[in-house]
């Protein structure tokens, strides 16, 4: 039945007259000139849309932001060796979860991580003076400017670092780092 309808439509186009040219020749001329260009332009536009979607900026997903924060903290603490005072961690203006703390302590051995709320307040006892701002680590996810790319800031004391993380094979990896100290 579909074949009959196609033949019927073909017959209508063939019988159609435009000036002195029958409908079929007119259609061939019309699509012969513009048809290939339209198809090429449509394919190129679709390809560009796919590329734009692939590299477009996305909103920050909570699980991705947490994973980037953990990776940045591990990166910052990997150079710490020997006995150190505990590191007080703040992740995106909140306390780190137990899972985040255990993952950081597992991948950065020898470092004791405590939530920022346990940081001793100055004047609260004899131990408060031995801890400085150098034992506070603050991690903030700034943005995800491209798909699978994130910008993170890490602050320890008077020094700040900007990290660029890339998600590769479902894991966040630190791609570059830039430091500045006051």
C-alpha positions in Angstrom: 0.0 0.0 0.0 2.9 2.4 0.7 4.4 1.6 -2.6 1.1 2.5 -4.4 1.0 5.8 -2.5 4.6 6.6 -3.5 3.8 5.8 -7.1 0.7 7.9 -6.9 2.6 10.9 -5.5 5.3 10.3 -8.2 2.6 10.3 -10.8 1.1 13.6 -9.5 4.6 15.2 -9.6 5.2 13.9 -13.1 1.9 15.3 -14.4 2.4 18.7 -12.7 3.4 21.3 -15.2 5.4 24.4 -14.3 5.6 26.6 -17.3 6.9 24.4 -20.2 8.7 22.0 -17.9 6.9 19.0 -16.3 6.9 18.7 -12.5 9.5 15.9 -12.3 12.1 17.8 -14.3 11.3 21.0 -12.2 11.8 19.0 -9.0 15.1 17.5 -10.3 16.3 21.0 -11.2 15.2 22.5 -7.9 16.7 19.8 -5.8 19.7 19.4 -8.0 20.7 23.0 -7.4 19.7 23.4 -3.8 19.2 19.9 -2.6 22.9 19.0 -2.1 23.6 22.3 -0.5 20.7 22.0 1.9 21.7 18.4 2.9 25.4 19.5 3.4 24.4 22.6 5.5 21.9 20.5 7.5 24.6 17.9 8.2 27.2 20.5 9.1 24.7 22.3 11.4 23.8 19.0 13.2 27.5 18.2 13.6 28.2 21.7 15.1 25.3 21.3 17.5 26.7 17.9 18.6 30.1 19.5 19.2 28.6 22.5 21.1 26.5 20.1 23.3 29.6 18.0 24.0 31.7 20.9 25.1 29.1 23.1 26.6 29.1 24.3 30.1 27.0 22.4 32.6 25.7 23.1 36.1 27.8 21.8 39.0 26.6 18.3 39.9 26.8 17.6 43.7 28.6 14.3 43.3 31.1 15.8 40.8 31.8 18.7 43.0 32.4 16.4 46.0 34.7 14.2 43.9 36.6 17.2 42.6 37.0 18.5 46.2 38.3 15.2 47.5 40.8 15.0 44.6 42.0 18.5 45.2 42.5 17.9 49.0 44.4 14.7 48.2 46.6 16.6 45.7 47.3 19.4 48.2 48.1 16.9 51.0 50.3 14.5 49.1 53.4 16.5 49.8 52.9 16.5 53.5 55.4 14.2 55.2 56.3 13.3 58.7 54.5 14.2 61.9 52.2 17.2 61.4 49.5 18.8 63.3 46.0 17.8 62.2 44.7 19.5 59.1 41.3 21.1 59.5 39.3 20.8 56.4 36.4 22.9 55.0 34.8 21.8 51.7 32.7 24.4 49.9 31.8 26.2 53.1 30.6 23.0 54.9 32.0 20.2 57.0 33.5 17.3 55.2 31.5 14.0 55.3 33.0 10.9 56.9 33.4 9.3 53.6 35.4 12.2 52.2 37.6 12.3 55.3 38.3 8.5 55.1 39.0 8.7 51.4 41.5 11.6 51.9 43.2 9.9 54.8 43.5 6.7 52.8 45.1 8.3 49.8 47.2 10.8 51.8 48.7 8.5 54.6 50.1 10.1 57.7 47.7 13.1 57.6 45.0 13.4 60.2 41.9 15.2 58.8 39.5 17.0 61.2 36.5 19.1 60.4 36.9 22.8 60.5 34.5 23.1 63.4 37.1 21.4 65.7 39.7 24.1 64.9 40.7 25.6 68.3 39.7 29.2 68.9 42.4 31.6 70.0 42.2 32.1 73.7 40.4 28.8 74.4 43.4 27.1 76.0 47.1 26.4 75.9 46.8 24.3 72.7 45.2 27.1 70.7 48.5 29.0 70.1 50.3 26.0 68.5 47.8 25.8 65.6 48.0 28.4 62.9 46.1 29.1 59.8 48.6 26.9 58.0 46.7 23.9 59.4 43.4 25.0 57.8 42.6 23.7 54.3 39.7 25.2 52.4 38.5 23.7 49.1 36.0 25.5 46.9 34.7 24.4 43.5 34.6 27.6 41.5 33.0 26.5 38.2 32.8 23.8 35.5 33.5 25.9 32.4 33.6 23.0 30.0 32.2 19.5 30.1 34.3 17.3 32.4 36.6 20.2 33.3 36.5 22.0 36.7 38.2 24.9 38.4 38.9 24.5 42.1 40.6 26.8 44.6 42.4 25.5 47.6 43.5 27.8 50.4 46.1 27.0 53.2 46.9 29.9 55.4 48.1 32.8 53.4 48.6 30.8 50.2 46.0 30.0 47.6 46.1 27.6 44.7 43.9 27.3 41.6 43.6 23.8 40.3 42.1 22.6 37.0 40.6 19.2 37.2 39.7 17.0 34.3 37.4 14.0 34.5 39.0 11.1 32.6 37.8 7.5 32.7 35.2 8.4 35.4 37.8 9.8 37.8 38.8 13.5 38.4 42.5 14.2 37.9 44.4 17.4 38.6 45.6 18.8 35.3 47.3 22.0 36.4 48.0 24.1 39.5 48.9 27.7 40.1 50.0 29.1 43.5 50.0 32.5 45.0 51.0 33.5 48.5 50.6 36.9 50.2 
